[in-house]
Amino acid sequence: MNRNTVIIKSNKYGLIVILDDKIPFDELLLDLADKFKESANFFKNAKMAVSFRGRVMTKPQEKMVVDTIVNNSGIHILCIVDEIPEHEEYYRQAVELAEEKQEEGDGMFHRGTLRAGQVLETEHSVIILGDVNPGANVISKGNIIVLGSCRGNVYAGASGDRGCIVAALVMKPIQVRIADKIARSAIVKRVDTCEYSMDPKIAYIKDNHIYVKQISRDTLNDISEEEENTSDSVQ
């Protein structure tokens, strides 16, 4: 393996993979596999975003690179993004929220994009490692967290739990429903980059309405206060 063809840089929430643009793609994949096999014990089962530098790739090539990384390292790649400094903070908030919500009870991971006509239905909270495209539907009796773009229909708290939330790195759904409350939005034109501009948001019920706000510590505290108030009123 030519060690200079693949260089890995990392922080707590993401990877930057620098790829040589001069060698044949097949050779690059072999070098990539070797490099990540060497680093597998370091990354273990980490959940990370990934950015690529040094080589322009087609979408099929990008997918082959991601599959090579996953198959040789055990890393869970949450999404692929362009390099914008403030994105690291977005990933930190989204990953922490996903882990926090999963710890609250039973949950499941779904890896892959949901396309038009597909329906994902679960008794538990769900973390989707991919996009929810227009025409796709997600129905959960718990929380729904999309580590990608949410542009379809999502229904959290399907058993009537108003304390459930919907969160996404890109929150542009056709319809959000939480328990008995519904919010609708216009279809937003797709942005061509890597593929969307990150703007992580969370939807939750407060004062009998669905609010959609940017993910921040203040917003999470607001949700916690609402849950406490609901709990007190029930008692």
C-alpha positions as MATLAB code, in Angstrom:
seq = 'MNRNTVIIKSNKYGLIVILDDKIPFDELLLDLADKFKESANFFKNAKMAVSFRGRVMTKPQEKMVVDTIVNNSGIHILCIVDEIPEHEEYYRQAVELAEEKQEEGDGMFHRGTLRAGQVLETEHSVIILGDVNPGANVISKGNIIVLGSCRGNVYAGASGDRGCIVAALVMKPIQVRIADKIARSAIVKRVDTCEYSMDPKIAYIKDNHIYVKQISRDTLNDISEEEENTSDSVQ';
ca = [
       0.000    0.000    0.000;
       1.175    3.501   -0.803;
       0.540    5.225    2.528;
       0.398    8.650    0.900;
      -2.684    7.870   -1.197;
      -5.059    7.890    1.792;
      -4.757   10.221    4.766;
      -7.237   10.197    7.651;
      -7.872   13.151    9.924;
     -10.493   13.079   12.643;
     -12.162   14.891   15.469;
     -14.763   13.559   17.917;
     -17.684   13.791   15.514;
     -16.273   13.530   12.015;
     -13.656   12.244    9.623;
     -11.767   14.038    6.898;
     -10.458   11.535    4.355;
      -7.875   12.892    1.918;
      -7.719   10.819   -1.265;
      -5.034   10.837   -3.947;
      -6.402   11.972   -7.306;
      -3.655   10.501   -9.482;
      -3.889    6.724   -8.991;
      -6.601    4.522  -10.578;
      -9.786    4.328   -8.553;
      -9.582    0.534   -8.047;
      -6.109    0.891   -6.550;
      -7.332    3.692   -4.330;
     -10.070    1.437   -2.922;
      -7.468   -1.205   -2.014;
      -5.328    1.392   -0.256;
      -8.409    2.763    1.495;
      -9.363   -0.707    2.768;
      -5.854   -1.319    4.104;
      -5.719    2.084    5.782;
      -9.016    1.630    7.618;
      -8.210   -1.946    8.628;
      -5.134   -0.574   10.369;
      -7.253    2.032   12.164;
     -10.247   -0.200   13.008;
      -9.343   -0.623   16.688;
      -9.033    3.123   17.085;
     -12.443    3.969   15.640;
     -14.299    0.842   16.878;
     -18.068    1.480   16.521;
     -17.857    5.268   16.328;
     -20.721    7.255   14.775;
     -19.289    9.949   12.525;
     -19.863   12.256    9.602;
     -17.312   12.125    6.793;
     -15.869   14.658    4.358;
     -13.643   13.928    1.378;
     -10.755   15.995    0.073;
      -8.291   15.724   -2.794;
     -10.337   13.811   -5.345;
     -13.551   14.616   -7.219;
     -15.814   11.550   -7.305;
     -19.079   10.536   -8.905;
     -21.932    9.465   -6.643;
     -21.350    5.739   -7.382;
     -17.648    6.163   -6.580;
     -18.505    8.009   -3.378;
     -20.783    5.138   -2.358;
     -18.019    2.602   -3.037;
     -15.633    4.632   -0.885;
     -18.157    4.793    1.970;
     -18.852    1.039    1.729;
     -15.115    0.333    1.800;
     -14.678    2.437    4.943;
     -17.646    0.842    6.718;
     -16.731   -2.728    5.775;
     -13.141   -2.354    6.947;
     -13.548   -0.306   10.117;
     -16.963   -0.782   11.733;
     -17.539    2.977   11.638;
     -21.175    4.079   11.371;
     -21.136    6.888    8.793;
     -24.028    9.189    9.624;
     -23.782   11.412    6.560;
     -21.420   12.792    3.925;
     -20.948   16.533    3.906;
     -19.063   19.370    2.356;
     -16.552   21.017    4.633;
     -18.025   23.961    6.477;
     -16.475   24.683    9.909;
     -19.751   25.176   11.763;
     -21.003   21.753   10.680;
     -18.958   20.072   13.406;
     -21.175   21.751   16.007;
     -24.276   20.546   14.137;
     -23.019   16.976   14.203;
     -22.146   17.206   17.880;
     -25.657   18.329   18.738;
     -27.343   15.796   16.452;
     -25.218   12.835   17.590;
     -25.669   13.711   21.275;
     -29.420   14.076   20.775;
     -29.601   10.711   18.999;
     -27.654    8.983   21.771;
     -29.697   10.703   24.486;
     -33.026    9.719   22.958;
     -31.892    6.131   22.377;
     -30.877    5.827   26.029;
     -34.380    6.849   27.132;
     -35.828    3.520   26.018;
     -36.001    0.917   23.304;
     -35.026    2.184   19.900;
     -33.835    1.096   16.487;
     -31.481    2.260   13.744;
     -32.461    2.313   10.082;
     -29.545    2.706    7.705;
     -30.305    3.984    4.229;
     -32.476    6.477    2.379;
     -36.253    6.088    2.363;
     -37.608    6.857   -1.105;
     -41.045    7.815   -2.437;
     -43.605    5.141   -1.639;
     -41.579    3.517    1.146;
     -42.973    3.323    4.671;
     -40.965    2.738    7.850;
     -43.195    1.915   10.815;
     -41.960    0.991   14.283;
     -43.205    0.517   17.821;
     -40.105    2.271   19.156;
     -38.046    5.396   18.613;
     -36.009    5.339   15.399;
     -32.743    6.924   14.279;
     -32.470    7.047   10.489;
     -28.948    7.099    9.068;
     -29.947    8.565    5.727;
     -32.589   10.754    4.089;
     -36.388   10.668    4.111;
     -37.306   11.702    0.575;
     -40.604   13.299   -0.534;
     -43.282   10.624   -0.725;
     -41.676    8.476    1.992;
     -43.373    7.981    5.362;
     -41.983    7.318    8.833;
     -44.361    6.338   11.624;
     -43.092    5.771   15.161;
     -44.712    5.453   18.553;
     -41.566    7.112   19.910;
     -39.112    9.735   18.651;
     -37.852   10.143   15.074;
     -34.312   11.396   14.461;
     -33.074   11.747   10.882;
     -29.312   12.051   10.478;
     -29.782   13.336    6.969;
     -32.511   15.332    5.223;
     -36.163   14.954    6.196;
     -38.360   15.909    3.230;
     -41.163   13.361    3.475;
     -43.895   12.714    6.040;
     -42.986   11.902    9.631;
     -45.327   10.890   12.455;
     -43.857   10.607   15.948;
     -45.758    9.697   19.107;
     -48.203    7.667   17.031;
     -49.697    6.140   20.193;
     -50.606    9.629   21.442;
     -47.429   10.587   23.322;
     -47.081   14.377   23.048;
     -43.636   14.247   24.629;
     -42.072   12.775   21.480;
     -39.895   14.779   19.085;
     -38.789   14.823   15.462;
     -35.273   16.033   14.651;
     -33.225   16.188   11.446;
     -29.986   17.637   10.116;
     -32.076   19.101    7.286;
     -35.677   19.661    8.368;
     -37.818   20.307    5.296;
     -40.687   17.803    5.634;
     -43.947   17.870    3.750;
     -45.745   17.053    7.000;
     -44.757   16.599   10.633;
     -47.183   14.965   13.014;
     -46.642   14.456   16.725;
     -49.437   12.652   18.583;
     -52.630   14.528   17.589;
     -50.928   17.667   16.240;
     -49.986   18.264   12.584;
     -47.752   20.844   10.902;
     -47.277   21.191    7.156;
     -44.689   23.011    5.072;
     -44.135   23.849    1.420;
     -41.843   21.655   -0.647;
     -38.436   23.282   -0.757;
     -36.262   23.166   -3.876;
     -33.338   20.773   -3.621;
     -29.869   22.230   -3.231;
     -27.058   20.631   -5.211;
     -23.869   20.368   -3.233;
     -23.172   17.415   -1.073;
     -26.457   17.490   -1.155;
     -28.078   19.928    1.259;
     -27.241   22.899    3.403;
     -27.135   21.729    7.030;
     -29.668   23.415    9.307;
     -30.453   20.958   12.143;
     -33.880   21.482   13.673;
     -36.194   19.792   16.118;
     -39.991   19.659   16.202;
     -41.885   19.282   19.470;
     -45.189   20.150   21.088;
     -45.453   23.117   23.422;
     -48.543   25.072   24.469;
     -50.668   22.781   22.324;
     -48.748   23.625   19.126;
     -45.896   22.071   17.161;
     -42.772   24.241   17.257;
     -39.831   23.743   14.887;
     -36.585   25.272   16.154;
     -32.861   24.975   15.596;
     -31.195   22.325   17.712;
     -29.437   24.038   20.588;
     -28.965   23.541   24.294;
     -31.613   26.217   24.980;
     -34.124   24.392   22.784;
     -33.399   21.050   24.477;
     -33.834   22.721   27.871;
     -37.148   24.163   26.658;
     -38.298   20.660   25.695;
     -37.212   19.262   29.067;
     -39.138   21.984   30.906;
     -42.231   21.236   28.845;
     -41.959   17.520   29.647;
     -41.639   18.325   33.368;
     -44.670   20.614   33.244;
     -46.698   17.949   31.436;
     -45.655   15.374   34.005;
     -46.639   17.681   36.886;
     -50.048   18.385   35.387;
     -50.768   14.670   34.994;
     -49.983   14.046   38.645;
];
